[in-house]
Amino acid sequence: MTFKELILRPEFWDLFGLPIFILITGLSFWMLKYKRVPPKWVILGVMTIGILGAIVDGFMIYFQWFG
């Protein structure tokens, strides 16, 4: 598979999405720990998006590259 064919596949872009979702999850845990300004429901929403996104991207990367 050539590089051009590779970057046209959605799974290639999941390689960038996975670290972002992990960062979002870490940020939400940090906000909960230090009780930052956003309301708790916003923090929990961000955490949910981060965790679910990391799981989905992780599975897609795993099954595309290793499965």
QUIWOPE-V661850 format. One record per residue. N is the residue number from 0. RES is the residue in three letters. SS is DSSP state (H for helix, E for strand, - for the rest). OMEGA is omega in whole degrees, -180 to 180 (999 if undefined). NEAR is the number of other C-alpha atoms within 8 Angstrom. Layout:
N&RES&SS&OMEGA&NEAR ; N&RES&SS&OMEGA&NEAR
//
This chain:
0&MET&-&-180&4 ; 1&THR&-&-180&5 ; 2&PHE&H&180&6 ; 3&LYS&H&177&6 ; 4&GLU&H&-179&8 ; 5&LEU&H&-176&9 ; 6&ILE&H&177&9 ; 7&LEU&-&180&7 ; 8&ARG&-&-179&8 ; 9&PRO&H&-178&7 ; 10&GLU&H&178&9 ; 11&PHE&H&-177&11 ; 12&TRP&H&174&9 ; 13&ASP&H&177&12 ; 14&LEU&H&178&10 ; 15&PHE&H&-179&8 ; 16&GLY&H&-177&11 ; 17&LEU&H&179&12 ; 18&PRO&H&179&9 ; 19&ILE&H&179&8 ; 20&PHE&H&176&13 ; 21&ILE&H&177&11 ; 22&LEU&H&178&9 ; 23&ILE&H&179&12 ; 24&THR&H&178&14 ; 25&GLY&H&178&9 ; 26&LEU&H&180&8 ; 27&SER&H&176&12 ; 28&PHE&H&178&9 ; 29&TRP&H&179&8 ; 30&MET&H&178&10 ; 31&LEU&H&-177&10 ; 32&LYS&H&-175&6 ; 33&TYR&H&176&6 ; 34&LYS&-&180&6 ; 35&ARG&-&-168&6 ; 36&VAL&-&-175&4 ; 37&PRO&-&176&6 ; 38&PRO&-&-176&6 ; 39&LYS&H&-179&7 ; 40&TRP&H&177&6 ; 41&VAL&H&180&8 ; 42&ILE&H&-180&12 ; 43&LEU&H&176&9 ; 44&GLY&H&178&8 ; 45&VAL&H&179&11 ; 46&MET&H&179&13 ; 47&THR&H&178&9 ; 48&ILE&H&-179&11 ; 49&GLY&H&-178&13 ; 50&ILE&H&-180&11 ; 51&LEU&H&178&8 ; 52&GLY&H&179&11 ; 53&ALA&H&179&13 ; 54&ILE&H&-178&8 ; 55&VAL&H&180&8 ; 56&ASP&H&179&12 ; 57&GLY&H&178&10 ; 58&PHE&H&-180&8 ; 59&MET&H&178&10 ; 60&ILE&H&-179&13 ; 61&TYR&H&-176&9 ; 62&PHE&H&178&8 ; 63&GLN&H&-172&8 ; 64&TRP&H&-173&6 ; 65&PHE&-&-174&6 ; 66&GLY&-&999&5
//
